[in-house]
Amino acid sequence: MASTIFIQTPFQSKSLNKSLNTHFVPSFKLPVSLSFKPRTAAFSKRVHIRAGLIEPDGGKLVDLHVSEPERELKKREAASLPKVKLTPIDVQWVHVLSEGWASPLTGFMRESEFLQTLHFNSLRLDDGSFVNMSVPIVLAIDDLQKASIGESDRVALLDSDDKLIAILTDIEIYKHPKEERIARTWGTTAPGLPYVEETITNAGNWLIGGDLEVIAPIKYNDGLDRFRLSPVELRKEFERRNADAVFAFQLRNPVHNGHALLMTDTRRRLLEMGYKNPILLLHPLGGYTKADDVPLSWRMKQHEKVLEDGVLDPETTVVSIFPSPMHYAGPTEVQWHAKARINAGANFYIVGRDPAGMGHPVEKRDLYDADHGKKVLSMAPGLERLNILPFRVAAYDKTQGKMAFFDPSRAQDFLFISGTKMRTLAKNKENPPPGFMCPGGWEVLVEYYASLTPLDNDRIPQPVAA
């Protein structure tokens, strides 16, 4: 099948507001994904090379931070407002919203935005245009909190240490349809979904939406804040490097040489297409992850070794942390991952096997079809401006002693090293086949799993910071 790049002229739009038009009657073209094949004269004629960064959704990045001169005033105002305690994951969502990753959202979703997200995976703006939004960004409260808010149209949001994080204004409180939210986001209500058990099952029966006034930029003071570049900061960095294309790679796992193959081959192909300086955004997820994932601090240490060992070129790679929590919601969530990277300036998005997926929590199978993520991205409303880069699966080629794209005609030559197999090797301090991962990166993984060695009383210690 012939392939091409679909690039739509960016639209201008206002930010969302309470009077959001809830009619969803979009008229849009389905984009054709970019599949890398040998360049031909016919193919090159269809490729439109455009310098400069892609515009954010809605035409303008949202910044919800209170200006420094106004902070003390807002703190005094908050003292007399009803209070809502935030969980650590709620704070991560405040971080996401405050920096414009979810542009043009201006706060936690009101009911009209929530319903459009659940039923359409998109939000319609006041000017008739629409943007992709596939996961609800909501704040749950319980009956007591609802009663304490009363008729107030504003609430103060505090973290677990009672520190003021933000003020939520022009609020709307509505029912929290948990079963519907779970079923439509994950496609199942099976028990054991990590994000559901962490944030939804025991959450309040009400959702509160409104516009955020964030008192100060969110900091974690974990030694990694220097990697947490906002969309504005990333765009400035891409401009500083004179990027004429930005291709993003989302991951929540350590980088092995199969990942690196996808990223380096992408840059080579973009150069062949006529771009002069495509820049890679290596963008590990930094919010909530399930218990058996490698913690962020260790992943960042491993990523640094990948660059130090020259597996990726530091001159053409920007490493930054994406602050979003992880849902493990497969084709639904991968749209959010892609949409957020538009706001960071990426106009190309790499997607491989089973993006944002996980094993079924009850049955011994994958929860989602491995190919559905990339298929959905190529058709998702609101992502037409983003070029989707699907790739073949990479595996260990025993004949070459390195990671390579899988060739089904000689399947016997390839070894698939699953995440489970990789973790088992690292736990046992065994080495993978040469060429699977750079030595420095592998040493970090072995060190991490060694830190989880059972104590004398057979208890497993909590992961320690890298």
C-alpha positions in Angstrom: 0.0 0.0 0.0 1.4 3.4 -0.9 2.0 5.7 2.0 2.3 9.4 2.5 2.5 12.1 5.1 -0.7 14.0 6.0 0.0 17.5 7.1 -3.0 19.8 7.7 -2.8 23.5 8.0 -2.8 24.4 11.7 -6.0 25.9 13.0 -6.5 28.7 15.4 -8.7 28.1 18.4 -9.8 29.5 21.7 -9.1 27.7 24.9 -11.9 25.6 26.4 -14.4 27.2 28.7 -17.5 26.3 30.6 -19.8 27.0 27.7 -18.0 24.4 25.5 -20.1 23.3 22.6 -21.0 19.7 23.3 -22.1 18.8 19.7 -19.6 16.6 18.1 -20.1 16.5 14.4 -16.6 16.8 13.0 -15.8 16.6 9.3 -12.3 15.4 8.9 -10.0 13.5 6.6 -8.5 10.2 7.8 -4.7 10.6 7.7 -2.5 7.9 6.0 0.3 6.8 8.3 3.9 7.3 7.2 5.4 3.9 6.6 9.1 4.0 5.7 9.7 2.4 2.3 12.4 3.1 -0.3 12.1 6.6 -1.5 10.8 6.9 -5.1 10.1 9.9 -7.3 6.4 9.4 -6.9 6.7 9.2 -3.1 8.9 12.3 -2.9 6.4 14.4 -4.7 3.8 13.8 -2.0 6.1 14.7 0.9 5.7 18.2 2.1 8.8 19.4 4.0 8.0 22.3 6.3 10.5 24.0 8.6 9.5 25.2 12.1 7.7 23.6 15.0 4.1 22.4 14.8 1.6 24.6 16.5 0.1 23.4 19.8 -3.5 22.3 20.0 -5.8 25.3 20.1 -3.1 27.5 18.5 -1.6 28.5 21.9 0.1 26.7 24.8 -1.8 27.0 28.0 0.2 28.3 31.0 -1.8 28.1 34.3 0.8 29.4 36.7 0.1 32.4 38.8 2.6 35.2 38.1 5.2 35.6 40.9 4.0 39.0 42.1 0.4 37.6 42.6 1.4 34.5 44.5 1.1 36.0 48.0 -2.3 37.5 47.2 -3.5 34.1 46.0 -2.2 32.4 49.1 -4.2 34.8 51.3 -7.3 34.3 49.2 -6.9 30.5 49.5 -6.8 30.7 53.3 -10.6 31.4 53.4 -11.6 28.9 50.7 -12.9 25.3 51.2 -10.0 22.8 51.0 -9.6 19.7 48.8 -6.6 17.3 49.5 -4.8 16.1 46.4 -3.2 12.6 46.1 0.3 12.4 44.6 -1.3 11.4 41.3 -3.6 14.4 41.4 -0.6 16.6 41.8 1.0 15.0 38.8 -2.2 15.9 36.8 -1.9 19.5 38.1 1.6 19.5 36.8 0.4 18.2 33.4 -2.3 20.8 33.1 -0.3 23.7 34.4 2.4 23.5 31.7 0.1 23.0 28.8 0.6 19.3 28.0 -3.2 19.0 27.7 -3.7 22.4 25.9 -6.2 23.8 25.4 -7.6 22.4 28.7 -7.4 25.1 31.4 -8.1 22.8 34.4 -9.7 19.6 35.6 -12.5 18.6 33.3 -16.1 19.8 33.7 -18.8 17.4 32.8 -19.1 18.4 29.1 -15.4 17.9 28.6 -15.4 14.6 30.6 -18.3 13.1 28.5 -16.7 14.1 25.2 -13.5 12.5 26.3 -15.2 9.3 27.2 -17.5 9.0 24.2 -15.6 10.7 21.4 -11.9 10.8 22.5 -12.0 14.4 21.3 -13.0 17.9 22.5 -14.9 20.3 20.3 -13.8 23.9 20.6 -15.9 27.1 20.5 -14.8 27.9 16.9 -15.9 24.4 15.6 -12.5 22.8 15.5 -11.6 19.9 17.6 -8.6 18.4 19.4 -7.8 14.9 20.5 -8.4 14.1 24.2 -8.6 10.4 25.0 -8.1 10.1 28.8 -10.2 11.9 31.4 -8.2 14.4 33.5 -10.5 14.7 36.5 -10.4 15.3 40.2 -12.5 13.1 42.5 -14.0 14.2 45.8 -16.2 12.4 48.3 -19.5 13.3 49.9 -17.9 15.1 52.9 -15.7 17.2 50.7 -18.7 18.0 48.5 -20.7 19.1 51.5 -17.8 21.2 52.8 -17.6 23.1 49.5 -21.3 24.1 49.7 -22.1 27.0 47.4 -18.5 28.2 47.0 -17.4 28.6 43.4 -13.7 28.2 44.3 -11.7 25.7 46.3 -8.1 25.5 47.4 -6.1 22.4 46.4 -3.5 21.2 48.9 -1.0 18.4 48.7 -0.5 15.7 51.4 1.6 18.1 53.5 -1.1 20.7 53.4 0.9 22.9 51.0 -1.2 25.1 48.7 -0.8 23.8 45.2 -3.5 25.6 43.3 -6.9 27.3 43.4 -9.7 25.8 41.3 -12.2 28.5 40.1 -15.6 28.6 38.5 -16.1 25.0 39.7 -18.6 22.4 38.6 -19.4 19.3 40.7 -21.0 16.3 39.0 -21.4 12.5 39.5 -18.4 10.2 39.1 -19.6 7.3 36.9 -16.8 5.0 37.8 -17.9 1.9 35.9 -18.6 3.8 32.7 -15.2 5.6 33.0 -13.3 2.4 33.5 -15.2 0.5 30.7 -14.7 3.2 28.2 -11.1 4.1 29.0 -9.8 0.5 29.3 -12.3 -1.5 27.4 -12.8 -3.8 30.4 -13.9 -3.7 34.0 -11.7 -6.7 34.9 -10.2 -6.4 38.4 -6.5 -5.7 38.8 -6.1 -2.7 36.5 -3.2 -0.8 38.2 -4.3 2.8 37.6 -8.0 1.9 38.4 -7.1 0.3 41.7 -4.7 3.2 42.6 -7.0 6.1 41.7 -10.6 5.2 40.9 -11.9 2.2 42.9 -11.7 4.0 46.2 -12.1 7.5 44.9 -15.1 9.7 45.7 -18.4 9.5 44.0 -18.1 13.1 42.6 -15.9 14.9 40.2 -15.0 18.6 40.5 -13.9 20.6 37.4 -12.9 24.1 36.9 -10.1 26.5 35.9 -6.7 26.1 37.6 -4.6 28.8 39.1 -1.4 27.0 40.0 0.6 28.9 42.7 4.1 27.8 41.6 5.7 25.3 39.2 5.5 21.8 40.5 8.8 20.5 41.8 9.7 17.0 43.1 13.1 17.7 44.6 14.3 14.2 43.7 17.3 15.2 41.7 15.5 14.9 38.4 13.7 18.3 38.1 16.4 19.4 35.6 15.0 16.8 33.2 11.4 18.0 33.6 11.2 20.4 30.7 7.9 22.0 30.0 6.5 22.3 26.5 7.7 25.9 26.4 11.2 24.9 27.4 11.3 22.0 25.0 10.2 24.2 22.1 13.0 26.7 23.0 15.5 23.9 23.1 14.4 22.6 19.7 14.7 26.1 18.3 18.1 26.5 19.8 19.2 23.3 18.0 17.7 24.6 14.7 15.4 21.5 14.5 13.3 21.3 11.3 11.6 18.2 12.6 11.0 16.7 16.0 10.3 13.0 16.4 9.1 11.7 19.8 9.6 8.3 21.4 7.5 7.5 24.4 8.7 4.8 26.8 8.4 3.6 30.4 11.1 1.0 30.2 14.9 0.9 30.0 16.3 1.6 26.5 17.7 -1.5 24.7 19.3 -1.5 21.3 16.0 -2.4 19.6 14.6 0.9 20.8 17.7 2.6 19.7 17.4 1.0 16.3 13.9 2.5 15.9 15.1 5.9 16.9 18.3 6.1 14.8 16.6 4.6 11.7 13.9 7.2 12.0 16.4 10.0 11.9 18.1 8.4 8.9 14.8 8.2 7.0 13.8 11.8 7.9 17.2 12.9 6.5 16.5 10.9 3.3 13.1 12.7 3.0 14.8 16.1 2.9 14.9 17.3 6.5 18.2 18.9 7.5 18.2 18.5 11.3 15.6 16.2 12.8 15.9 16.1 16.6 14.8 13.1 18.8 12.7 13.7 21.8 13.5 10.8 24.1 10.6 11.2 26.5 10.3 8.7 29.3 7.0 8.8 31.3 7.6 10.2 34.7 4.3 10.0 36.5 2.7 7.0 38.2 3.7 3.6 37.0 2.8 0.1 38.3 4.8 -1.6 41.0 6.8 -3.9 38.8 8.0 -1.2 36.4 11.6 0.1 36.9 11.4 3.3 38.9 12.0 6.6 37.1 15.3 7.4 38.9 16.8 4.2 37.7 15.4 4.5 34.2 16.9 8.0 33.9 20.3 6.7 35.1 20.1 4.0 32.5 19.1 6.5 29.7 22.1 8.6 30.6 24.4 5.6 30.1 22.8 5.0 26.7 23.9 8.4 25.6 27.3 8.2 27.3 28.0 4.9 25.5 27.1 6.5 22.2 24.1 4.3 21.4 22.2 7.6 20.8 23.8 10.9 19.7 23.6 13.5 22.5 23.8 16.3 19.8 20.6 15.2 18.1 18.7 13.8 21.2 16.8 15.7 23.9 16.1 13.7 27.0 13.2 15.0 29.1 10.7 13.6 31.5 7.0 13.5 30.5 5.1 14.2 33.8 1.9 12.2 33.0 0.7 9.3 35.1 0.4 6.0 33.2 -3.0 4.4 32.6 -1.9 1.2 30.7 -5.0 1.8 28.6 -3.6 0.7 25.2 -5.0 2.3 22.0 -7.0 4.8 24.1 -4.0 6.0 26.1 -1.6 6.1 23.2 -3.7 8.9 21.7 -3.0 11.0 24.8 0.7 10.3 24.6 0.8 11.4 21.0 -1.4 14.5 21.5 0.7 15.7 24.4 3.8 15.6 22.3 2.2 17.8 19.7 2.0 20.5 22.4 5.8 19.9 23.1 6.6 20.6 19.4 6.8 17.1 18.0 5.4 16.6 14.5 6.5 12.9 14.2 5.6 10.2 16.7 7.1 6.7 16.7 4.7 3.9 17.6 5.6 0.2 17.8 4.0 -2.9 19.2 1.3 -2.7 21.8 1.9 0.9 22.9 0.7 1.7 26.4 -0.5 -1.9 26.8 0.0 -4.5 29.5 -0.9 -8.1 30.2 -4.5 -8.9 31.0 -4.9 -8.6 34.8 -6.8 -11.9 35.1 -6.1 -14.0 32.0 -2.8 -15.1 30.5 -2.8 -12.9 27.4 -2.2 -9.3 26.3 -5.0 -6.9 27.2 -4.9 -5.3 23.8 -4.2 -6.4 20.2 -0.5 -5.5 19.6 -1.3 -3.7 16.3 -4.4 -1.7 17.4 -2.4 1.2 18.9 -0.7 2.2 15.7 -3.9 1.6 13.6 -5.9 3.8 16.0 -3.3 6.6 15.9 -3.5 6.7 12.1 -7.2 7.4 12.2 -7.7 9.3 15.5 -9.7 12.5 15.2 -7.7 15.5 16.2 -4.3 14.0 15.4 -4.3 14.7 11.7 -1.4 17.1 11.9 0.8 14.5 13.6 2.8 12.1 11.4 2.6 8.6 12.8 5.6 6.4 12.3 4.8 2.7 12.7 7.7 0.3 12.7 8.3 -3.4 12.4 9.2 -5.3 15.5 12.9 -5.4 16.4 14.4 -8.6 17.8 17.8 -10.0 18.4 19.4 -11.3 15.2 21.6 -14.2 16.1 23.3 -14.2 12.7 24.5 -10.6 13.2 24.8 -10.5 17.0 22.7 -7.4 17.3 19.2 -6.1 17.4 17.6 -5.8 14.0 14.1 -5.6 12.4 12.4 -9.0 12.4 12.5 -10.8 9.1 9.7 -13.4 9.0 11.4 -15.2 6.1 14.1 -16.3 8.5 12.3 -16.3 11.8 14.6 -19.0 13.2 17.4 -16.5 13.2 15.7 -14.2 15.7 15.5 -14.2 19.5 12.7 -12.3 21.2 13.8 -11.1 24.6 10.7 -10.1 26.5 10.6 -7.6 29.4 10.0 -10.6 31.7 13.1 -12.4 30.3 15.2 -9.2 30.5 14.2 -8.7 34.2 15.0 -12.3 35.0 18.5 -12.0 33.5 19.1 -8.8 35.4 17.8 -10.2 38.7 20.1 -13.3 38.2 23.0 -11.0 37.3 23.3 -12.8 33.9 24.2 -11.0 30.7 22.0 -10.8 27.7 23.3 -11.6 24.3 26.0 -9.1 23.2 24.4 -6.3 21.3 21.1 -6.4 23.2 21.8 -3.4 25.4 24.9 -1.2 26.0 27.1 -2.5 28.8 26.7 0.6 30.9 22.9 0.5 30.7 22.8 -3.2 31.6 25.0 -2.6 34.7 22.4 0.0 35.9 19.6 -2.6 35.6 21.6 -5.3 37.4 22.3 -2.7 40.1 18.6 -1.9 40.4 17.5 -5.5 40.8 20.3 -6.2 43.3 18.8 -3.4 45.4 15.6 -5.5 45.6 17.3 -8.6 47.1 15.2 -10.0 49.9 16.2 -9.0 53.4 17.0 -11.6 56.1 13.4 -11.8 57.1 12.3 -12.4 53.5 10.8 -8.9 53.1 11.4 -7.2 49.8 12.7 -3.6 50.4 11.3 -0.6 48.7 13.2 0.5 45.5 15.9 2.9 46.4 16.7 6.0 44.4 19.4 5.6 41.8 
